[in-house]
Amino acid sequence: MNLLAPYKPSKTSNSGCADLMTMAERELSAFFNSVTELFGLEQAELSAEDWLQELSEIDGLPTSARQWRLITAKASTRLASRVSASSLSSEPQIA
């Protein structure tokens, strides 16, 4: 065995993990950018935290775009509740 040969990881060893990371980055990035555009940076940051919270609550990593979108949908529900609640509290009160 040649100990001086450079280490080359197997192409299959981390490709699945790399694919999952790419999917996660794309999904979160798209969600963050959309929320920023529609509701501003503050809501986008809160929504990214919601997204990460949803991810941490599942067992294992999602393996399909559909599963990543489910995380985004759940985070979007939290965003909708937050935005709806803030719009209700800013409406004028009827005396």
C-alpha positions as CSV (number, residue, x, y, z in Angstrom):
1,M,0.0,0.0,0.0
2,N,1.4,3.4,-0.9
3,L,1.0,5.7,2.1
4,L,2.0,8.7,0.1
5,A,-0.8,8.4,-2.4
6,P,-3.3,11.2,-2.1
7,Y,-6.6,10.2,-0.4
8,K,-9.5,10.2,-2.8
9,P,-12.9,9.6,-1.2
10,S,-15.3,7.3,-2.9
11,K,-17.6,9.1,-5.2
12,T,-20.5,7.3,-3.5
13,S,-19.5,7.8,0.1
14,N,-20.7,11.3,0.5
15,S,-22.6,12.0,-2.7
16,G,-25.9,11.3,-1.0
17,C,-25.2,13.6,1.9
18,A,-24.0,16.3,-0.5
19,D,-27.2,16.0,-2.6
20,L,-29.3,16.4,0.6
21,M,-27.3,19.4,1.6
22,T,-27.7,21.0,-1.8
23,M,-31.5,20.3,-1.7
24,A,-31.7,21.8,1.8
25,E,-29.7,24.9,0.8
26,R,-31.8,25.5,-2.3
27,E,-35.1,25.1,-0.4
28,L,-34.2,27.3,2.5
29,S,-32.6,29.9,0.2
30,A,-35.7,30.1,-2.0
31,F,-38.0,30.3,1.0
32,F,-35.8,33.0,2.7
33,N,-35.6,35.1,-0.5
34,S,-39.3,34.9,-1.1
35,V,-40.2,35.9,2.4
36,T,-37.7,38.8,2.3
37,E,-39.3,40.0,-0.9
38,L,-42.9,39.8,0.4
39,F,-42.6,40.6,4.1
40,G,-39.1,42.0,4.7
41,L,-35.9,40.9,6.3
42,E,-37.2,40.6,9.9
43,Q,-39.9,38.1,8.9
44,A,-37.5,36.3,6.6
45,E,-35.1,35.8,9.6
46,L,-37.9,34.6,11.8
47,S,-39.1,32.3,9.1
48,A,-35.7,30.8,8.5
49,E,-35.6,30.0,12.3
50,D,-39.0,28.4,11.9
51,W,-37.7,26.4,8.9
52,L,-34.7,25.1,10.9
53,Q,-37.0,24.3,13.8
54,E,-39.2,22.2,11.6
55,L,-36.2,20.4,10.2
56,S,-34.9,19.6,13.7
57,E,-38.3,18.1,14.7
58,I,-38.2,15.3,12.1
59,D,-36.4,12.0,12.3
60,G,-33.6,11.9,9.8
61,L,-33.1,14.1,6.8
62,P,-35.6,14.5,4.0
63,T,-34.6,12.6,0.9
64,S,-36.9,14.1,-1.7
65,A,-37.9,17.6,-2.9
66,R,-41.4,16.8,-1.7
67,Q,-40.2,16.2,1.9
68,W,-38.2,19.5,1.9
69,R,-41.3,21.3,0.6
70,L,-43.3,20.0,3.5
71,I,-40.8,21.6,5.9
72,T,-41.2,24.9,3.9
73,A,-45.0,24.6,4.1
74,K,-45.0,24.1,7.8
75,A,-42.7,27.1,8.2
76,S,-45.0,29.1,5.9
77,T,-47.9,28.3,8.2
78,R,-46.0,29.8,11.1
79,L,-45.3,32.9,9.0
80,A,-49.0,33.2,8.0
81,S,-50.0,33.0,11.7
82,R,-47.4,35.6,12.7
83,V,-48.3,38.0,9.9
84,S,-52.0,37.6,10.5
85,A,-51.6,38.2,14.2
86,S,-49.5,41.3,13.7
87,S,-52.0,42.7,11.2
88,L,-54.9,42.1,13.6
89,S,-53.0,43.9,16.4
90,S,-52.3,46.9,14.2
91,E,-55.9,47.4,13.1
92,P,-57.7,50.3,14.7
93,Q,-59.8,49.3,17.7
94,I,-63.5,50.1,17.5
95,A,-64.7,51.7,20.7
